[in-house]
Amino acid sequence: MTENKASSAAPEGTGAPALASEPRSLSRRRVLIVEDNETACKQIQVFLETDPGLSVDTAANGSDALKALGERPYSVVVTDLKMPRVDGLQLLEQVQKLRLPADVIIMTGFGTIDHAVQAMRLGAADFLTKPINLEHLRLVLERTLRERALQDEVTALREKLDEQFAFHSILTKSARMHDVFELIGHVAQTISTVLIVGETGTGKELVARAVHEASPRRAAPFVAVNCAALPESLLESELFGHEKGAFTSAVGQRKGRFEMAHGGTIFLDEISEIPLAMQAKLLRVLQERRFERVGGSQTIEVDVRVVAATNRDLLRRAKEGKFREDLYYRLNVVKIDLPPLHERPEDIPLLAGHFVQKFSLPGAPPKVIAPEAMETLIQHRWPGNIRELENAIERACVTSRDEVIRAENLPAEILKPGRPRSELPVDLARPLTEQLNELTTAFEERYLRRALKRTRGHIGRTAHLTGLSRRTITEKLALYQIDKTEFKKD
């Protein structure tokens, strides 16, 4: 069945008034008319262009429309349904797939319920039947542009919010993380080796990339190596490369990761898992910035910034004989400590909202996290840190049947209440005041040590953090025999 363009496409009501003027909200909003009936297309364009707030372009088919959409932004696309090659529904699907910031209104002479339902399911803003009543089109377009203006405003505000709390793709509102950002900014301008320490899932590679992107080396390669994922027999070849015939499977020369990173940054993740024999070779490279490929004799010099990361206490492993102490000090030139997620709860709503947007369906508005679900997220300890939160939100987006993420959509391990804290020992043979004094003293010392660790032994900052005077802090250090210099090493 074919559509009679001459009889059904001609718009009605060409004497209708122009679009109601809303210069501030529309401000020359651009509209694209897609119609293969030239007469009907021209009539709609002329009618809409009587409004000074609109700029109207036309396209004869879906293919031309996609080309136009790729060249400039449009607020609304008004398209015919039946067209050769790329029809209206296919055009709508492409707009949604490419996430173009444009609403789509479908026009057709085949005004069946099935077509309307299919178009609306694909995300059409509205569905109009031919012959087009221009007054009705005016009202529909006015409403669509108003809603698009609100969506654009929300998007702009969200981008502004992300910029306010983002640093090289790292989202945070935490004061501790902003201290990390400040440190990254300083160290990025140097060539110093950096050691990033943090629990699994805290974003160590993101921080390493931030160091690279903030540095003069940003145009050169960033090469990441997961040291724990490579067997000992391949690690040396992977890092330094090999010559042809160096071993059975070496059928040709191969550059290693250090060569690939020349001029840029190499990121050695899980550095604690490198075998002792390889640690000695890595130490030489860090000291001399030169090495030989496996099976080769030519010395290769590289200019590379080294950033390493670990979730282990390298100094303790060094004392246990599992990590070279000289390598530790060579790596630990500038240390960046990443706090676990449970120590920065103010970031949980920000990160959760970001992940909700990430896992939203194309063309669909982001889901909303219900208050009780958000409270559950904030109260969870997050042993897997940001990676665990991301996985939890992805699951919630998949299992939520409507626009709201509720507590029951979260993983079961998050909904389970945490283990109750062990009860304090009670000794009825001793006076209550004596036991209270012991508990208070023990807590006070633990609190003070944690504060000193955060401030790296700085008395003034510790006083500000705890609300105590510098004199009180000094007295308590003497009372508990705490050496503040031990915290400056961390």
HUVEN-V54055 format. One record per residue. N is the residue number from 0. OMEGA is omega as a letter, one per 30 degrees, with the letter a starting at -180 (999 if undefined). Layout:
N,OMEGA
N,OMEGA
This chain:
0,a
1,a
2,l
3,a
4,a
5,a
6,a
7,a
8,a
9,a
10,l
11,l
12,a
13,l
14,a
15,l
16,a
17,l
18,l
19,a
20,l
21,a
22,a
23,a
24,a
25,l
26,l
27,l
28,a
29,a
30,l
31,l
32,a
33,a
34,a
35,l
36,a
37,a
38,a
39,a
40,a
41,l
42,l
43,a
44,a
45,a
46,a
47,a
48,l
49,l
50,a
51,a
52,a
53,l
54,a
55,l
56,a
57,l
58,a
59,a
60,a
61,l
62,l
63,l
64,l
65,l
66,l
67,l
68,l
69,a
70,a
71,a
72,l
73,l
74,a
75,l
76,l
77,a
78,l
79,a
80,a
81,l
82,l
83,l
84,l
85,a
86,a
87,a
88,l
89,l
90,l
91,l
92,l
93,l
94,l
95,a
96,a
97,l
98,l
99,a
100,a
101,l
102,a
103,l
104,a
105,l
106,l
107,l
108,l
109,a
110,l
111,l
112,a
113,l
114,a
115,a
116,a
117,l
118,a
119,l
120,l
121,l
122,l
123,l
124,l
125,a
126,a
127,l
128,l
129,f
130,a
131,l
132,a
133,l
134,l
135,l
136,l
137,a
138,a
139,a
140,l
141,l
142,a
143,l
144,l
145,l
146,l
147,l
148,l
149,l
150,l
151,l
152,l
153,l
154,l
155,l
156,l
157,l
158,l
159,l
160,l
161,l
162,a
163,a
164,a
165,l
166,a
167,l
168,l
169,a
170,l
171,l
172,a
173,l
174,l
175,l
176,l
177,l
178,l
179,l
180,l
181,l
182,l
183,a
184,l
185,a
186,a
187,a
188,l
189,l
190,a
191,l
192,a
193,l
194,l
195,a
196,l
197,l
198,l
199,l
200,a
201,l
202,a
203,l
204,l
205,l
206,l
207,l
208,l
209,l
210,a
211,a
212,a
213,a
214,l
215,a
216,a
217,a
218,a
219,a
220,l
221,a
222,a
223,l
224,l
225,a
226,a
227,a
228,a
229,l
230,a
231,a
232,a
233,a
234,a
235,l
236,a
237,a
238,a
239,a
240,l
241,l
242,l
243,l
244,a
245,l
246,a
247,a
248,a
249,a
250,l
251,l
252,l
253,l
254,l
255,a
256,l
257,l
258,l
259,a
260,a
261,a
262,a
263,a
264,l
265,a
266,a
267,a
268,a
269,a
270,a
271,a
272,l
273,l
274,a
275,a
276,l
277,a
278,l
279,l
280,l
281,l
282,l
283,l
284,l
285,a
286,a
287,a
288,l
289,a
290,l
291,l
292,l
293,a
294,a
295,l
296,a
297,l
298,a
299,l
300,a
301,l
302,a
303,l
304,a
305,l
306,l
307,l
308,l
309,l
310,a
311,l
312,a
313,a
314,l
315,l
316,l
317,l
318,l
319,l
320,a
321,l
322,a
323,a
324,l
325,l
326,l
327,a
328,l
329,l
330,a
331,l
332,l
333,a
334,l
335,l
336,l
337,l
338,l
339,a
340,a
341,l
342,l
343,a
344,l
345,l
346,a
347,l
348,a
349,a
350,l
351,l
352,l
353,a
354,l
355,l
356,a
357,a
358,l
359,l
360,l
361,l
362,a
363,l
364,l
365,l
366,a
367,l
368,a
369,a
370,a
371,l
372,l
373,l
374,l
375,l
376,a
377,a
378,a
379,a
380,l
381,l
382,l
383,l
384,a
385,l
386,l
387,l
388,l
389,l
390,l
391,a
392,l
393,l
394,a
395,l
396,a
397,a
398,l
399,a
400,l
401,a
402,a
403,l
404,a
405,a
406,a
407,l
408,a
409,l
410,a
411,a
412,l
413,a
414,l
415,l
416,l
417,l
418,l
419,l
420,a
421,a
422,l
423,l
424,l
425,l
426,a
427,l
428,a
429,a
430,a
431,a
432,l
433,a
434,l
435,l
436,l
437,l
438,l
439,a
440,a
441,a
442,a
443,l
444,l
445,l
446,a
447,l
448,l
449,l
450,l
451,l
452,a
453,a
454,a
455,l
456,a
457,a
458,a
459,l
460,l
461,l
462,l
463,a
464,a
465,a
466,l
467,l
468,l
469,a
470,l
471,l
472,a
473,l
474,a
475,l
476,l
477,a
478,a
479,l
480,l
481,l
482,a
483,a
484,a
485,l
486,l
487,l
488,a
489,999
